[in-house]
Amino acid sequence: MTTESPRWFTSSYSDNGGQCIEVAANLATTHGVVPVRDSKNPNGPVLDIPADAFTLFVENVKAGEFTPGFDV
């Protein structure tokens, strides 16, 4: 368990009617993870994503690698 508290934030681009996530990027360097949670449920579960995987994901989003409306 970490003694450092996550500092949650939502992207300034998140004006989509509540379909947002929050991330705590402040733990990436010190703990190697980027916690992610549903902004509508801040007391709900948190997914800890390895920092390098999160960085790669963000790079791919910026590069347009994902199609809007993509279904998993």
mmCIF file of the N, C-alpha and C atoms, coordinates in Angstrom:
data_MODEL
# 
_entry.id   MODEL 
# 
loop_
_atom_site.group_PDB 
_atom_site.id 
_atom_site.type_symbol 
_atom_site.label_atom_id 
_atom_site.label_alt_id 
_atom_site.label_comp_id 
_atom_site.label_asym_id 
_atom_site.label_entity_id 
_atom_site.label_seq_id 
_atom_site.pdbx_PDB_ins_code 
_atom_site.Cartn_x 
_atom_site.Cartn_y 
_atom_site.Cartn_z 
_atom_site.occupancy 
_atom_site.B_iso_or_equiv 
_atom_site.pdbx_formal_charge 
_atom_site.auth_seq_id 
_atom_site.auth_comp_id 
_atom_site.auth_asym_id 
_atom_site.auth_atom_id 
_atom_site.pdbx_PDB_model_num 
ATOM 1   N N  . MET A 1 1  ? 0.844   -1.188 0.000   1.00 0.00 ? 1  MET A N  1 
ATOM 2   C CA . MET A 1 1  ? 0.000   0.000  0.000   1.00 0.00 ? 1  MET A CA 1 
ATOM 3   C C  . MET A 1 1  ? 0.879   1.237  0.000   1.00 0.00 ? 1  MET A C  1 
ATOM 4   N N  . THR A 1 2  ? 0.510   2.193  -0.801  1.00 0.00 ? 2  THR A N  1 
ATOM 5   C CA . THR A 1 2  ? 1.294   3.411  -0.912  1.00 0.00 ? 2  THR A CA 1 
ATOM 6   C C  . THR A 1 2  ? 0.912   4.431  0.152   1.00 0.00 ? 2  THR A C  1 
ATOM 7   N N  . THR A 1 3  ? 1.883   5.212  0.576   1.00 0.00 ? 3  THR A N  1 
ATOM 8   C CA . THR A 1 3  ? 1.595   6.282  1.521   1.00 0.00 ? 3  THR A CA 1 
ATOM 9   C C  . THR A 1 3  ? 1.322   7.590  0.794   1.00 0.00 ? 3  THR A C  1 
ATOM 10  N N  . GLU A 1 4  ? 1.626   7.635  -0.494  1.00 0.00 ? 4  GLU A N  1 
ATOM 11  C CA . GLU A 1 4  ? 1.369   8.818  -1.301  1.00 0.00 ? 4  GLU A CA 1 
ATOM 12  C C  . GLU A 1 4  ? -0.068  8.762  -1.816  1.00 0.00 ? 4  GLU A C  1 
ATOM 13  N N  . SER A 1 5  ? -0.797  9.850  -1.641  1.00 0.00 ? 5  SER A N  1 
ATOM 14  C CA . SER A 1 5  ? -2.189  9.884  -2.087  1.00 0.00 ? 5  SER A CA 1 
ATOM 15  C C  . SER A 1 5  ? -2.289  10.193 -3.572  1.00 0.00 ? 5  SER A C  1 
ATOM 16  N N  . PRO A 1 6  ? -3.165  9.508  -4.268  1.00 0.00 ? 6  PRO A N  1 
ATOM 17  C CA . PRO A 1 6  ? -3.373  9.836  -5.676  1.00 0.00 ? 6  PRO A CA 1 
ATOM 18  C C  . PRO A 1 6  ? -4.024  11.207 -5.811  1.00 0.00 ? 6  PRO A C  1 
ATOM 19  N N  . ARG A 1 7  ? -3.570  11.969 -6.791  1.00 0.00 ? 7  ARG A N  1 
ATOM 20  C CA . ARG A 1 7  ? -4.184  13.258 -7.110  1.00 0.00 ? 7  ARG A CA 1 
ATOM 21  C C  . ARG A 1 7  ? -4.982  13.054 -8.396  1.00 0.00 ? 7  ARG A C  1 
ATOM 22  N N  . TRP A 1 8  ? -6.272  12.888 -8.245  1.00 0.00 ? 8  TRP A N  1 
ATOM 23  C CA . TRP A 1 8  ? -7.157  12.547 -9.355  1.00 0.00 ? 8  TRP A CA 1 
ATOM 24  C C  . TRP A 1 8  ? -7.447  13.755 -10.228 1.00 0.00 ? 8  TRP A C  1 
ATOM 25  N N  . PHE A 1 9  ? -7.498  13.528 -11.538 1.00 0.00 ? 9  PHE A N  1 
ATOM 26  C CA . PHE A 1 9  ? -7.948  14.579 -12.445 1.00 0.00 ? 9  PHE A CA 1 
ATOM 27  C C  . PHE A 1 9  ? -8.656  13.963 -13.635 1.00 0.00 ? 9  PHE A C  1 
ATOM 28  N N  . THR A 1 10 ? -9.517  14.769 -14.223 1.00 0.00 ? 10 THR A N  1 
ATOM 29  C CA . THR A 1 10 ? -10.239 14.405 -15.433 1.00 0.00 ? 10 THR A CA 1 
ATOM 30  C C  . THR A 1 10 ? -9.762  15.339 -16.532 1.00 0.00 ? 10 THR A C  1 
ATOM 31  N N  . SER A 1 11 ? -9.606  14.832 -17.719 1.00 0.00 ? 11 SER A N  1 
ATOM 32  C CA . SER A 1 11 ? -9.145  15.629 -18.844 1.00 0.00 ? 11 SER A CA 1 
ATOM 33  C C  . SER A 1 11 ? -10.034 16.840 -19.076 1.00 0.00 ? 11 SER A C  1 
ATOM 34  N N  . SER A 1 12 ? -9.423  17.937 -19.497 1.00 0.00 ? 12 SER A N  1 
ATOM 35  C CA . SER A 1 12 ? -10.194 19.127 -19.838 1.00 0.00 ? 12 SER A CA 1 
ATOM 36  C C  . SER A 1 12 ? -11.055 18.885 -21.075 1.00 0.00 ? 12 SER A C  1 
ATOM 37  N N  . TYR A 1 13 ? -10.789 17.827 -21.818 1.00 0.00 ? 13 TYR A N  1 
ATOM 38  C CA . TYR A 1 13 ? -11.577 17.461 -22.992 1.00 0.00 ? 13 TYR A CA 1 
ATOM 39  C C  . TYR A 1 13 ? -12.818 16.648 -22.608 1.00 0.00 ? 13 TYR A C  1 
ATOM 40  N N  . SER A 1 14 ? -12.975 16.331 -21.339 1.00 0.00 ? 14 SER A N  1 
ATOM 41  C CA . SER A 1 14 ? -14.062 15.458 -20.891 1.00 0.00 ? 14 SER A CA 1 
ATOM 42  C C  . SER A 1 14 ? -15.327 16.257 -20.606 1.00 0.00 ? 14 SER A C  1 
ATOM 43  N N  . ASP A 1 15 ? -15.992 16.648 -21.645 1.00 0.00 ? 15 ASP A N  1 
ATOM 44  C CA . ASP A 1 15 ? -17.277 17.326 -21.531 1.00 0.00 ? 15 ASP A CA 1 
ATOM 45  C C  . ASP A 1 15 ? -18.287 16.541 -22.347 1.00 0.00 ? 15 ASP A C  1 
ATOM 46  N N  . ASN A 1 16 ? -18.419 15.255 -21.977 1.00 0.00 ? 16 ASN A N  1 
ATOM 47  C CA . ASN A 1 16 ? -19.220 14.361 -22.806 1.00 0.00 ? 16 ASN A CA 1 
ATOM 48  C C  . ASN A 1 16 ? -20.402 13.748 -22.066 1.00 0.00 ? 16 ASN A C  1 
ATOM 49  N N  . GLY A 1 17 ? -20.941 14.451 -21.105 1.00 0.00 ? 17 GLY A N  1 
ATOM 50  C CA . GLY A 1 17 ? -22.123 13.950 -20.427 1.00 0.00 ? 17 GLY A CA 1 
ATOM 51  C C  . GLY A 1 17 ? -21.859 12.903 -19.367 1.00 0.00 ? 17 GLY A C  1 
ATOM 52  N N  . GLY A 1 18 ? -20.690 12.879 -18.779 1.00 0.00 ? 18 GLY A N  1 
ATOM 53  C CA . GLY A 1 18 ? -20.414 11.992 -17.667 1.00 0.00 ? 18 GLY A CA 1 
ATOM 54  C C  . GLY A 1 18 ? -19.757 10.673 -18.008 1.00 0.00 ? 18 GLY A C  1 
ATOM 55  N N  . GLN A 1 19 ? -19.374 10.461 -19.238 1.00 0.00 ? 19 GLN A N  1 
ATOM 56  C CA . GLN A 1 19 ? -18.700 9.229  -19.629 1.00 0.00 ? 19 GLN A CA 1 
ATOM 57  C C  . GLN A 1 19 ? -17.193 9.431  -19.514 1.00 0.00 ? 19 GLN A C  1 
ATOM 58  N N  . CYS A 1 20 ? -16.720 9.689  -18.301 1.00 0.00 ? 20 CYS A N  1 
ATOM 59  C CA . CYS A 1 20 ? -15.319 10.068 -18.095 1.00 0.00 ? 20 CYS A CA 1 
ATOM 60  C C  . CYS A 1 20 ? -14.609 9.107  -17.150 1.00 0.00 ? 20 CYS A C  1 
ATOM 61  N N  . ILE A 1 21 ? -13.313 9.131  -17.261 1.00 0.00 ? 21 ILE A N  1 
ATOM 62  C CA . ILE A 1 21 ? -12.477 8.466  -16.274 1.00 0.00 ? 21 ILE A CA 1 
ATOM 63  C C  . ILE A 1 21 ? -11.605 9.521  -15.613 1.00 0.00 ? 21 ILE A C  1 
ATOM 64  N N  . GLU A 1 22 ? -11.081 9.179  -14.463 1.00 0.00 ? 22 GLU A N  1 
ATOM 65  C CA . GLU A 1 22 ? -10.105 10.015 -13.773 1.00 0.00 ? 22 GLU A CA 1 
ATOM 66  C C  . GLU A 1 22 ? -8.818  9.220  -13.658 1.00 0.00 ? 22 GLU A C  1 
ATOM 67  N N  . VAL A 1 23 ? -7.694  9.903  -13.742 1.00 0.00 ? 23 VAL A N  1 
ATOM 68  C CA . VAL A 1 23 ? -6.393  9.265  -13.582 1.00 0.00 ? 23 VAL A CA 1 
ATOM 69  C C  . VAL A 1 23 ? -5.611  9.991  -12.510 1.00 0.00 ? 23 VAL A C  1 
ATOM 70  N N  . ALA A 1 24 ? -4.674  9.281  -11.905 1.00 0.00 ? 24 ALA A N  1 
ATOM 71  C CA . ALA A 1 24 ? -3.778  9.863  -10.899 1.00 0.00 ? 24 ALA A CA 1 
ATOM 72  C C  . ALA A 1 24 ? -2.351  9.657  -11.393 1.00 0.00 ? 24 ALA A C  1 
ATOM 73  N N  . ALA A 1 25 ? -1.946  10.513 -12.312 1.00 0.00 ? 25 ALA A N  1 
ATOM 74  C CA . ALA A 1 25 ? -0.635  10.367 -12.942 1.00 0.00 ? 25 ALA A CA 1 
ATOM 75  C C  . ALA A 1 25 ? 0.528   10.641 -11.991 1.00 0.00 ? 25 ALA A C  1 
ATOM 76  N N  . ASN A 1 26 ? 0.255   11.230 -10.837 1.00 0.00 ? 26 ASN A N  1 
ATOM 77  C CA . ASN A 1 26 ? 1.333   11.546 -9.904  1.00 0.00 ? 26 ASN A CA 1 
ATOM 78  C C  . ASN A 1 26 ? 2.020   10.302 -9.333  1.00 0.00 ? 26 ASN A C  1 
ATOM 79  N N  . LEU A 1 27 ? 1.437   9.130  -9.502  1.00 0.00 ? 27 LEU A N  1 
ATOM 80  C CA . LEU A 1 27 ? 2.045   7.904  -8.967  1.00 0.00 ? 27 LEU A CA 1 
ATOM 81  C C  . LEU A 1 27 ? 2.889   7.165  -10.003 1.00 0.00 ? 27 LEU A C  1 
ATOM 82  N N  . ALA A 1 28 ? 2.916   7.669  -11.238 1.00 0.00 ? 28 ALA A N  1 
ATOM 83  C CA . ALA A 1 28 ? 3.631   6.976  -12.307 1.00 0.00 ? 28 ALA A CA 1 
ATOM 84  C C  . ALA A 1 28 ? 5.121   6.848  -12.020 1.00 0.00 ? 28 ALA A C  1 
ATOM 85  N N  . THR A 1 29 ? 5.752   7.914  -11.616 1.00 0.00 ? 29 THR A N  1 
ATOM 86  C CA . THR A 1 29 ? 7.197   7.893  -11.383 1.00 0.00 ? 29 THR A CA 1 
ATOM 87  C C  . THR A 1 29 ? 7.565   7.149  -10.109 1.00 0.00 ? 29 THR A C  1 
ATOM 88  N N  . THR A 1 30 ? 6.854   7.413  -9.041  1.00 0.00 ? 30 THR A N  1 
ATOM 89  C CA . THR A 1 30 ? 7.228   6.840  -7.744  1.00 0.00 ? 30 THR A CA 1 
ATOM 90  C C  . THR A 1 30 ? 6.784   5.396  -7.551  1.00 0.00 ? 30 THR A C  1 
ATOM 91  N N  . HIS A 1 31 ? 5.682   5.002  -8.209  1.00 0.00 ? 31 HIS A N  1 
ATOM 92  C CA . HIS A 1 31 ? 5.138   3.654  -7.991  1.00 0.00 ? 31 HIS A CA 1 
ATOM 93  C C  . HIS A 1 31 ? 5.002   2.832  -9.260  1.00 0.00 ? 31 HIS A C  1 
ATOM 94  N N  . GLY A 1 32 ? 5.238   3.451  -10.411 1.00 0.00 ? 32 GLY A N  1 
ATOM 95  C CA . GLY A 1 32 ? 5.193   2.713  -11.672 1.00 0.00 ? 32 GLY A CA 1 
ATOM 96  C C  . GLY A 1 32 ? 3.810   2.356  -12.155 1.00 0.00 ? 32 GLY A C  1 
ATOM 97  N N  . VAL A 1 33 ? 2.778   3.008  -11.603 1.00 0.00 ? 33 VAL A N  1 
ATOM 98  C CA . VAL A 1 33 ? 1.404   2.742  -12.024 1.00 0.00 ? 33 VAL A CA 1 
ATOM 99  C C  . VAL A 1 33 ? 0.659   4.053  -12.233 1.00 0.00 ? 33 VAL A C  1 
ATOM 100 N N  . VAL A 1 34 ? -0.390  3.966  -13.057 1.00 0.00 ? 34 VAL A N  1 
ATOM 101 C CA . VAL A 1 34 ? -1.318  5.081  -13.230 1.00 0.00 ? 34 VAL A CA 1 
ATOM 102 C C  . VAL A 1 34 ? -2.696  4.549  -12.842 1.00 0.00 ? 34 VAL A C  1 
ATOM 103 N N  . PRO A 1 35 ? -3.166  4.909  -11.643 1.00 0.00 ? 35 PRO A N  1 
ATOM 104 C CA . PRO A 1 35 ? -4.500  4.473  -11.236 1.00 0.00 ? 35 PRO A CA 1 
ATOM 105 C C  . PRO A 1 35 ? -5.567  5.152  -12.099 1.00 0.00 ? 35 PRO A C  1 
ATOM 106 N N  . VAL A 1 36 ? -6.612  4.398  -12.439 1.00 0.00 ? 36 VAL A N  1 
ATOM 107 C CA . VAL A 1 36 ? -7.718  4.891  -13.255 1.00 0.00 ? 36 VAL A CA 1 
ATOM 108 C C  . VAL A 1 36 ? -9.010  4.487  -12.557 1.00 0.00 ? 36 VAL A C  1 
ATOM 109 N N  . ARG A 1 37 ? -9.989  5.409  -12.546 1.00 0.00 ? 37 ARG A N  1 
ATOM 110 C CA . ARG A 1 37 ? -11.292 5.093  -11.954 1.00 0.00 ? 37 ARG A CA 1 
ATOM 111 C C  . ARG A 1 37 ? -12.401 5.797  -12.737 1.00 0.00 ? 37 ARG A C  1 
ATOM 112 N N  . ASP A 1 38 ? -13.615 5.357  -12.526 1.00 0.00 ? 38 ASP A N  1 
ATOM 113 C CA . ASP A 1 38 ? -14.802 5.947  -13.133 1.00 0.00 ? 38 ASP A CA 1 
ATOM 114 C C  . ASP A 1 38 ? -15.128 7.234  -12.394 1.00 0.00 ? 38 ASP A C  1 
ATOM 115 N N  . SER A 1 39 ? -15.223 8.337  -13.121 1.00 0.00 ? 39 SER A N  1 
ATOM 116 C CA . SER A 1 39 ? -15.477 9.624  -12.465 1.00 0.00 ? 39 SER A CA 1 
ATOM 117 C C  . SER A 1 39 ? -16.850 9.674  -11.801 1.00 0.00 ? 39 SER A C  1 
ATOM 118 N N  . LYS A 1 40 ? -17.793 8.849  -12.243 1.00 0.00 ? 40 LYS A N  1 
ATOM 119 C CA . LYS A 1 40 ? -19.118 8.823  -11.634 1.00 0.00 ? 40 LYS A CA 1 
ATOM 120 C C  . LYS A 1 40 ? -19.144 8.023  -10.336 1.00 0.00 ? 40 LYS A C  1 
ATOM 121 N N  . ASN A 1 41 ? -18.105 7.248  -10.087 1.00 0.00 ? 41 ASN A N  1 
ATOM 122 C CA . ASN A 1 41 ? -18.066 6.385  -8.907  1.00 0.00 ? 41 ASN A CA 1 
ATOM 123 C C  . ASN A 1 41 ? -16.692 6.485  -8.241  1.00 0.00 ? 41 ASN A C  1 
ATOM 124 N N  . PRO A 1 42 ? -16.369 7.631  -7.639  1.00 0.00 ? 42 PRO A N  1 
ATOM 125 C CA . PRO A 1 42 ? -15.034 7.828  -7.075  1.00 0.00 ? 42 PRO A CA 1 
ATOM 126 C C  . PRO A 1 42 ? -14.692 6.891  -5.914  1.00 0.00 ? 42 PRO A C  1 
ATOM 127 N N  . ASN A 1 43 ? -15.687 6.277  -5.312  1.00 0.00 ? 43 ASN A N  1 
ATOM 128 C CA . ASN A 1 43 ? -15.424 5.320  -4.231  1.00 0.00 ? 43 ASN A CA 1 
ATOM 129 C C  . ASN A 1 43 ? -15.416 3.883  -4.724  1.00 0.00 ? 43 ASN A C  1 
ATOM 130 N N  . GLY A 1 44 ? -15.565 3.713  -6.024  1.00 0.00 ? 44 GLY A N  1 
ATOM 131 C CA . GLY A 1 44 ? -15.595 2.379  -6.616  1.00 0.00 ? 44 GLY A CA 1 
ATOM 132 C C  . GLY A 1 44 ? -14.206 1.834  -6.867  1.00 0.00 ? 44 GLY A C  1 
ATOM 133 N N  . PRO A 1 45 ? -14.119 0.786  -7.666  1.00 0.00 ? 45 PRO A N  1 
ATOM 134 C CA . PRO A 1 45 ? -12.838 0.134  -7.921  1.00 0.00 ? 45 PRO A CA 1 
ATOM 135 C C  . PRO A 1 45 ? -11.869 1.030  -8.693  1.00 0.00 ? 45 PRO A C  1 
ATOM 136 N N  . VAL A 1 46 ? -10.597 0.764  -8.484  1.00 0.00 ? 46 VAL A N  1 
ATOM 137 C CA . VAL A 1 46 ? -9.514  1.476  -9.162  1.00 0.00 ? 46 VAL A CA 1 
ATOM 138 C C  . VAL A 1 46 ? -8.687  0.452  -9.922  1.00 0.00 ? 46 VAL A C  1 
ATOM 139 N N  . LEU A 1 47 ? -8.379  0.762  -11.158 1.00 0.00 ? 47 LEU A N  1 
ATOM 140 C CA . LEU A 1 47 ? -7.544  -0.094 -11.978 1.00 0.00 ? 47 LEU A CA 1 
ATOM 141 C C  . LEU A 1 47 ? -6.148  0.519  -12.035 1.00 0.00 ? 47 LEU A C  1 
ATOM 142 N N  . ASP A 1 48 ? -5.141  -0.198 -11.551 1.00 0.00 ? 48 ASP A N  1 
ATOM 143 C CA . ASP A 1 48 ? -3.754  0.280  -11.604 1.00 0.00 ? 48 ASP A CA 1 
ATOM 144 C C  . ASP A 1 48 ? -3.114  -0.219 -12.889 1.00 0.00 ? 48 ASP A C  1 
ATOM 145 N N  . ILE A 1 49 ? -2.851  0.706  -13.804 1.00 0.00 ? 49 ILE A N  1 
ATOM 146 C CA . ILE A 1 49 ? -2.254  0.366  -15.090 1.00 0.00 ? 49 ILE A CA 1 
ATOM 147 C C  . ILE A 1 49 ? -0.759  0.643  -15.025 1.00 0.00 ? 49 ILE A C  1 
ATOM 148 N N  . PRO A 1 50 ? 0.076   -0.298 -15.462 1.00 0.00 ? 50 PRO A N  1 
ATOM 149 C CA . PRO A 1 50 ? 1.521   -0.029 -15.479 1.00 0.00 ? 50 PRO A CA 1 
ATOM 150 C C  . PRO A 1 50 ? 1.803   1.260  -16.254 1.00 0.00 ? 50 PRO A C  1 
ATOM 151 N N  . ALA A 1 51 ? 2.678   2.090  -15.717 1.00 0.00 ? 51 ALA A N  1 
ATOM 152 C CA . ALA A 1 51 ? 2.951   3.406  -16.297 1.00 0.00 ? 51 ALA A CA 1 
ATOM 153 C C  . ALA A 1 51 ? 3.390   3.318  -17.756 1.00 0.00 ? 51 ALA A C  1 
ATOM 154 N N  . ASP A 1 52 ? 4.225   2.351  -18.098 1.00 0.00 ? 52 ASP A N  1 
ATOM 155 C CA . ASP A 1 52 ? 4.681   2.251  -19.485 1.00 0.00 ? 52 ASP A CA 1 
ATOM 156 C C  . ASP A 1 52 ? 3.534   1.882  -20.428 1.00 0.00 ? 52 ASP A C  1 
ATOM 157 N N  . ALA A 1 53 ? 2.610   1.049  -19.979 1.00 0.00 ? 53 ALA A N  1 
ATOM 158 C CA . ALA A 1 53 ? 1.451   0.687  -20.792 1.00 0.00 ? 53 ALA A CA 1 
ATOM 159 C C  . ALA A 1 53 ? 0.521   1.887  -20.965 1.00 0.00 ? 53 ALA A C  1 
ATOM 160 N N  . PHE A 1 54 ? 0.345   2.669  -19.914 1.00 0.00 ? 54 PHE A N  1 
ATOM 161 C CA . PHE A 1 54 ? -0.507  3.855  -20.009 1.00 0.00 ? 54 PHE A CA 1 
ATOM 162 C C  . PHE A 1 54 ? 0.106   4.880  -20.962 1.00 0.00 ? 54 PHE A C  1 
ATOM 163 N N  . THR A 1 55 ? 1.415   5.058  -20.884 1.00 0.00 ? 55 THR A N  1 
ATOM 164 C CA . THR A 1 55 ? 2.111   5.979  -21.783 1.00 0.00 ? 55 THR A CA 1 
ATOM 165 C C  . THR A 1 55 ? 1.928   5.551  -23.236 1.00 0.00 ? 55 THR A C  1 
ATOM 166 N N  . LEU A 1 56 ? 2.076   4.273  -23.503 1.00 0.00 ? 56 LEU A N  1 
ATOM 167 C CA . LEU A 1 56 ? 1.894   3.750  -24.859 1.00 0.00 ? 56 LEU A CA 1 
ATOM 168 C C  . LEU A 1 56 ? 0.457   3.960  -25.332 1.00 0.00 ? 56 LEU A C  1 
ATOM 169 N N  . PHE A 1 57 ? -0.508  3.729  -24.467 1.00 0.00 ? 57 PHE A N  1 
ATOM 170 C CA . PHE A 1 57 ? -1.908  3.950  -24.800 1.00 0.00 ? 57 PHE A CA 1 
ATOM 171 C C  . PHE A 1 57 ? -2.146  5.411  -25.196 1.00 0.00 ? 57 PHE A C  1 
ATOM 172 N N  . VAL A 1 58 ? -1.657  6.347  -24.390 1.00 0.00 ? 58 VAL A N  1 
ATOM 173 C CA . VAL A 1 58 ? -1.846  7.774  -24.677 1.00 0.00 ? 58 VAL A CA 1 
ATOM 174 C C  . VAL A 1 58 ? -1.171  8.150  -25.998 1.00 0.00 ? 58 VAL A C  1 
ATOM 175 N N  . GLU A 1 59 ? 0.028   7.645  -26.236 1.00 0.00 ? 59 GLU A N  1 
ATOM 176 C CA . GLU A 1 59 ? 0.723   7.919  -27.499 1.00 0.00 ? 59 GLU A CA 1 
ATOM 177 C C  . GLU A 1 59 ? -0.091  7.419  -28.690 1.00 0.00 ? 59 GLU A C  1 
ATOM 178 N N  . ASN A 1 60 ? -0.674  6.231  -28.570 1.00 0.00 ? 60 ASN A N  1 
ATOM 179 C CA . ASN A 1 60 ? -1.478  5.675  -29.651 1.00 0.00 ? 60 ASN A CA 1 
ATOM 180 C C  . ASN A 1 60 ? -2.766  6.456  -29.876 1.00 0.00 ? 60 ASN A C  1 
ATOM 181 N N  . VAL A 1 61 ? -3.381  6.933  -28.802 1.00 0.00 ? 61 VAL A N  1 
ATOM 182 C CA . VAL A 1 61 ? -4.575  7.773  -28.944 1.00 0.00 ? 61 VAL A CA 1 
ATOM 183 C C  . VAL A 1 61 ? -4.213  9.051  -29.693 1.00 0.00 ? 61 VAL A C  1 
ATOM 184 N N  . LYS A 1 62 ? -3.124  9.695  -29.293 1.00 0.00 ? 62 LYS A N  1 
ATOM 185 C CA . LYS A 1 62 ? -2.691  10.932 -29.949 1.00 0.00 ? 62 LYS A CA 1 
ATOM 186 C C  . LYS A 1 62 ? -2.349  10.703 -31.419 1.00 0.00 ? 62 LYS A C  1 
ATOM 187 N N  . ALA A 1 63 ? -1.868  9.521  -31.747 1.00 0.00 ? 63 ALA A N  1 
ATOM 188 C CA . ALA A 1 63 ? -1.498  9.198  -33.125 1.00 0.00 ? 63 ALA A CA 1 
ATOM 189 C C  . ALA A 1 63 ? -2.703  8.779  -33.970 1.00 0.00 ? 63 ALA A C  1 
ATOM 190 N N  . GLY A 1 64 ? -3.891  8.725  -33.347 1.00 0.00 ? 64 GLY A N  1 
ATOM 191 C CA . GLY A 1 64 ? -5.091  8.355  -34.092 1.00 0.00 ? 64 GLY A CA 1 
ATOM 192 C C  . GLY A 1 64 ? -5.229  6.870  -34.346 1.00 0.00 ? 64 GLY A C  1 
ATOM 193 N N  . GLU A 1 65 ? -4.617  6.062  -33.514 1.00 0.00 ? 65 GLU A N  1 
ATOM 194 C CA . GLU A 1 65 ? -4.642  4.613  -33.713 1.00 0.00 ? 65 GLU A CA 1 
ATOM 195 C C  . GLU A 1 65 ? -5.987  3.968  -33.377 1.00 0.00 ? 65 GLU A C  1 
ATOM 196 N N  . PHE A 1 66 ? -6.864  4.707  -32.711 1.00 0.00 ? 66 PHE A N  1 
ATOM 197 C CA . PHE A 1 66 ? -8.151  4.137  -32.308 1.00 0.00 ? 66 PHE A CA 1 
ATOM 198 C C  . PHE A 1 66 ? -9.268  4.832  -33.058 1.00 0.00 ? 66 PHE A C  1 
ATOM 199 N N  . THR A 1 67 ? -10.220 4.064  -33.539 1.00 0.00 ? 67 THR A N  1 
ATOM 200 C CA . THR A 1 67 ? -11.349 4.602  -34.287 1.00 0.00 ? 67 THR A CA 1 
ATOM 201 C C  . THR A 1 67 ? -12.464 4.951  -33.312 1.00 0.00 ? 67 THR A C  1 
ATOM 202 N N  . PRO A 1 68 ? -13.041 6.157  -33.421 1.00 0.00 ? 68 PRO A N  1 
ATOM 203 C CA . PRO A 1 68 ? -14.186 6.490  -32.569 1.00 0.00 ? 68 PRO A CA 1 
ATOM 204 C C  . PRO A 1 68 ? -15.292 5.449  -32.743 1.00 0.00 ? 68 PRO A C  1 
ATOM 205 N N  . GLY A 1 69 ? -15.888 5.051  -31.641 1.00 0.00 ? 69 GLY A N  1 
ATOM 206 C CA . GLY A 1 69 ? -16.943 4.050  -31.692 1.00 0.00 ? 69 GLY A CA 1 
ATOM 207 C C  . GLY A 1 69 ? -16.441 2.630  -31.748 1.00 0.00 ? 69 GLY A C  1 
ATOM 208 N N  . PHE A 1 70 ? -15.142 2.435  -31.536 1.00 0.00 ? 70 PHE A N  1 
ATOM 209 C CA . PHE A 1 70 ? -14.538 1.108  -31.565 1.00 0.00 ? 70 PHE A CA 1 
ATOM 210 C C  . PHE A 1 70 ? -15.138 0.240  -30.475 1.00 0.00 ? 70 PHE A C  1 
ATOM 211 N N  . ASP A 1 71 ? -15.590 -0.946 -30.840 1.00 0.00 ? 71 ASP A N  1 
ATOM 212 C CA . ASP A 1 71 ? -16.141 -1.895 -29.864 1.00 0.00 ? 71 ASP A CA 1 
ATOM 213 C C  . ASP A 1 71 ? -15.128 -2.987 -29.602 1.00 0.00 ? 71 ASP A C  1 
ATOM 214 N N  . VAL A 1 72 ? -14.975 -3.320 -28.337 1.00 0.00 ? 72 VAL A N  1 
ATOM 215 C CA . VAL A 1 72 ? -14.063 -4.386 -27.950 1.00 0.00 ? 72 VAL A CA 1 
ATOM 216 C C  . VAL A 1 72 ? -14.762 -5.703 -28.042 1.00 0.00 ? 72 VAL A C  1 
# 
